[in-house]
Amino acid sequence: MATLLLLRHGRTTANADGGLAGRQPVELDETGRAQAVAVGGRLRPVPLAAVVTSPLIRCRQTLELALPQAEPVVEDGLIECGYGAWEGQPLKKLAREPLWPVVQQHPSAAVFPDGESMAQMSARAVAAVRAWDARITAAHGSEAVWLACSHGDVIKAIVADALGVHLDLFQRLVADPASVTAIRYTPLRPFLVRLNDTGGDLAGLVPPRPKRRRRAARPVDSDAAVGGGAGSAG
């Protein structure tokens, strides 16, 4: 199957001010714009079969700066969690709400007032990336790499699904602004190839083309390398 690169948008004015942006049209701040340009330089060696984005402006701005030649396709399933009445509120204030400990310790039970539940967010985001991954693999082959630009909690939920862990554990994960996380789905299991990468070489995420074989062999795409394997250089 193809390789998915999950890109979180760059830092926003809300991030800098300690607020919860949610689905509000907040934009990148100066730091966020610089982050977007920097991650674009890291992505330059990676041939992307497709670029998909949340409809929110902070993601579209990130891609305009990082990948100016790309033509992103908007995917509503990647939109930020619907935090409802929490949107636009300072995080320090929200930390005093009775719902806050639920969000931290039992997020699968969290339903935001006038918004959506975290379980709903997880389900629609995972469904979106898995559907896109299947389409891109069918169209471009298993060596294809594609990118989806989304939001912190959305990316963490997708990673939790890939790891096979309960949504209640997703708060243990981190997705910083302009970070890249890589997942490779296979028929048997997903592999988390990179997590919250904010400065590494991304060229190594491009899968090598399979060597030609004289006879058919059993597919091993879903097998883990016993002992850890040779890595991307092997």
C-alpha positions as CSV (number, residue, x, y, z in Angstrom):
1,M,0.0,0.0,0.0
2,A,1.0,3.6,-0.4
3,T,2.8,5.7,2.3
4,L,0.8,8.5,4.0
5,L,2.5,11.6,5.2
6,L,0.4,13.5,7.8
7,L,1.4,17.1,8.0
8,R,0.1,19.3,10.8
9,H,-0.4,22.9,9.8
10,G,2.1,25.5,11.0
11,R,1.7,27.5,14.2
12,T,-1.3,29.8,14.3
13,T,-2.2,33.0,16.1
14,A,-4.5,30.9,18.4
15,N,-1.7,28.5,19.2
16,A,0.6,31.4,20.1
17,D,-2.1,33.0,22.3
18,G,-3.0,29.7,24.1
19,G,-6.5,29.5,22.6
20,L,-8.5,26.7,21.1
21,A,-9.1,27.6,17.5
22,G,-11.3,24.7,16.5
23,R,-12.9,25.4,13.2
24,Q,-12.5,29.2,13.4
25,P,-10.7,30.8,10.5
26,V,-7.5,31.5,12.3
27,E,-4.4,32.0,10.2
28,L,-0.7,31.2,10.5
29,D,1.4,33.6,12.5
30,E,4.9,34.6,11.4
31,T,6.5,31.5,13.1
32,G,3.9,29.3,11.4
33,R,4.7,30.7,8.0
34,A,8.4,30.1,8.5
35,Q,7.6,26.5,9.7
36,A,5.6,25.9,6.5
37,V,8.4,27.1,4.3
38,A,10.9,25.0,6.2
39,V,8.9,21.8,5.9
40,G,8.4,22.5,2.2
41,G,12.2,22.3,1.8
42,R,12.2,18.9,3.6
43,L,9.3,17.6,1.4
44,R,10.9,18.8,-1.9
45,P,12.8,15.4,-2.5
46,V,9.6,13.4,-2.0
47,P,7.5,12.8,-5.1
48,L,3.9,13.1,-3.9
49,A,1.2,11.3,-5.8
50,A,-1.5,13.4,-4.2
51,V,-2.0,16.2,-1.7
52,V,-5.1,16.3,0.4
53,T,-6.1,18.9,3.0
54,S,-8.5,19.9,5.7
55,P,-10.7,22.8,4.4
56,L,-9.6,25.2,7.1
57,I,-7.5,28.1,6.1
58,R,-4.5,27.3,8.3
59,C,-4.0,24.1,6.5
60,R,-4.4,25.6,3.1
61,Q,-1.9,28.4,4.0
62,T,0.6,25.8,5.1
63,L,0.4,24.0,1.8
64,E,0.5,27.2,-0.2
65,L,3.9,28.0,1.4
66,A,5.3,24.5,1.7
67,L,4.2,23.1,-1.7
68,P,3.3,26.0,-3.9
69,Q,3.2,23.8,-7.1
70,A,0.7,21.4,-5.6
71,E,-3.0,21.3,-6.2
72,P,-4.5,20.2,-2.9
73,V,-7.8,18.4,-2.8
74,V,-10.1,19.4,0.1
75,E,-11.2,16.5,2.3
76,D,-13.9,17.4,4.8
77,G,-13.0,14.3,6.8
78,L,-9.7,15.9,7.8
79,I,-11.3,19.0,9.4
80,E,-10.5,19.9,13.0
81,C,-12.6,18.3,15.7
82,G,-15.8,20.2,16.2
83,Y,-15.2,21.7,19.7
84,G,-18.5,23.6,19.6
85,A,-18.8,26.0,22.5
86,W,-15.2,25.5,23.4
87,E,-13.9,27.1,20.2
88,G,-12.2,30.4,20.7
89,Q,-11.8,29.9,24.5
90,P,-8.4,30.2,26.3
91,L,-7.1,26.7,27.2
92,K,-6.4,27.9,30.8
93,K,-10.1,28.6,31.2
94,L,-11.2,25.4,29.6
95,A,-8.9,23.4,32.0
96,R,-11.4,24.4,34.7
97,E,-14.4,22.9,32.9
98,P,-15.8,19.6,34.2
99,L,-15.3,18.1,30.7
100,W,-11.6,18.7,30.7
101,P,-10.6,15.6,32.8
102,V,-12.7,13.5,30.5
103,V,-10.9,14.9,27.4
104,Q,-7.6,14.1,29.1
105,Q,-8.3,10.7,30.6
106,H,-11.3,9.2,28.7
107,P,-11.5,11.1,25.4
108,S,-13.6,8.4,23.7
109,A,-16.4,9.5,26.0
110,A,-15.9,13.3,25.4
111,V,-18.7,15.1,23.6
112,F,-18.2,18.8,23.2
113,P,-21.1,21.1,23.9
114,D,-22.7,22.1,20.6
115,G,-19.9,20.1,18.8
116,E,-19.0,16.6,18.0
117,S,-17.5,13.8,20.0
118,M,-13.9,12.8,19.9
119,A,-15.0,9.3,18.8
120,Q,-16.9,10.8,15.9
121,M,-13.8,12.8,14.9
122,S,-11.6,9.8,15.0
123,A,-14.0,7.6,13.0
124,R,-14.4,10.1,10.1
125,A,-10.7,11.0,9.9
126,V,-9.6,7.4,9.9
127,A,-12.2,6.5,7.3
128,A,-11.1,9.4,5.1
129,V,-7.4,8.6,5.1
130,R,-7.9,4.8,4.6
131,A,-10.2,5.5,1.7
132,W,-7.7,7.9,0.1
133,D,-4.9,5.5,0.7
134,A,-6.7,2.7,-1.1
135,R,-7.5,4.9,-4.1
136,I,-4.0,6.2,-4.4
137,T,-2.5,2.7,-4.2
138,A,-4.9,1.5,-6.9
139,A,-4.0,4.5,-9.1
140,H,-0.3,4.9,-8.5
141,G,1.0,1.6,-7.0
142,S,2.2,0.5,-3.6
143,E,5.4,2.7,-3.9
144,A,3.3,5.9,-4.0
145,V,3.7,8.6,-1.3
146,W,0.9,11.0,-0.6
147,L,0.3,13.8,1.9
148,A,-2.6,14.9,4.0
149,C,-2.5,18.2,5.9
150,S,-4.7,18.3,9.0
151,H,-4.8,19.1,12.8
152,G,-3.2,17.9,16.0
153,D,-6.0,15.9,17.5
154,V,-7.0,14.5,14.1
155,I,-3.5,13.3,13.4
156,K,-3.2,11.8,16.9
157,A,-6.4,9.9,16.3
158,I,-5.2,8.5,13.0
159,V,-1.9,7.4,14.6
160,A,-3.8,5.8,17.5
161,D,-5.8,3.8,15.0
162,A,-2.6,2.8,13.1
163,L,-1.0,1.6,16.3
164,G,-4.1,-0.4,17.2
165,V,-4.5,1.4,20.6
166,H,-7.7,2.7,22.1
167,L,-8.6,6.3,21.6
168,D,-8.3,6.8,25.3
169,L,-4.5,6.5,24.9
170,F,-4.2,9.1,22.1
171,Q,-3.3,11.9,24.5
172,R,0.0,10.2,25.0
173,L,0.9,11.1,21.4
174,V,2.3,14.5,20.2
175,A,1.9,16.2,16.8
176,D,3.7,19.6,16.8
177,P,3.0,22.4,14.3
178,A,4.5,21.6,10.9
179,S,5.5,18.1,12.0
180,V,5.4,15.1,9.7
181,T,4.1,11.7,10.7
182,A,4.3,8.8,8.2
183,I,2.1,5.7,8.1
184,R,2.3,2.8,5.7
185,Y,-0.9,0.8,5.5
186,T,-0.6,-2.9,4.4
187,P,-3.2,-5.7,4.0
188,L,-2.4,-7.1,7.4
189,R,-1.4,-4.1,9.6
190,P,-0.3,-0.4,9.4
191,F,3.3,0.6,10.2
192,L,4.1,3.8,12.0
193,V,7.2,4.8,10.1
194,R,7.8,8.3,11.5
195,L,6.1,10.3,14.3
196,N,6.1,14.0,15.0
197,D,9.2,14.6,12.8
198,T,10.1,18.3,12.9
199,G,13.6,18.2,11.3
200,G,14.6,14.9,9.8
201,D,15.4,13.9,6.3
202,L,12.1,12.9,4.6
203,A,13.6,11.5,1.4
204,G,14.1,8.2,3.1
205,L,10.4,7.8,3.4
206,V,10.1,7.0,-0.3
207,P,9.8,3.3,-0.5
208,P,12.4,1.6,-2.8
209,R,11.1,0.0,-5.9
210,P,10.8,-3.8,-5.5
211,K,13.6,-5.8,-7.1
212,R,12.6,-7.9,-10.0
213,R,12.2,-11.6,-9.1
214,R,12.7,-14.5,-11.4
215,R,9.9,-16.4,-9.8
216,A,6.8,-15.3,-7.9
217,A,7.3,-15.0,-4.1
218,R,5.0,-14.8,-1.2
219,P,4.1,-11.1,-0.6
220,V,5.7,-9.8,2.6
221,D,4.5,-6.3,2.6
222,S,2.6,-6.8,5.9
223,D,5.5,-8.6,7.7
224,A,7.5,-6.8,10.3
225,A,11.3,-7.1,10.0
226,V,12.4,-9.5,12.7
227,G,15.3,-7.9,14.6
228,G,14.4,-4.4,13.3
229,G,15.6,-4.6,9.7
230,A,18.1,-2.4,7.8
231,G,15.9,0.8,7.7
232,S,15.4,2.9,4.6
233,A,19.0,2.5,3.5
234,G,18.8,-1.2,3.4
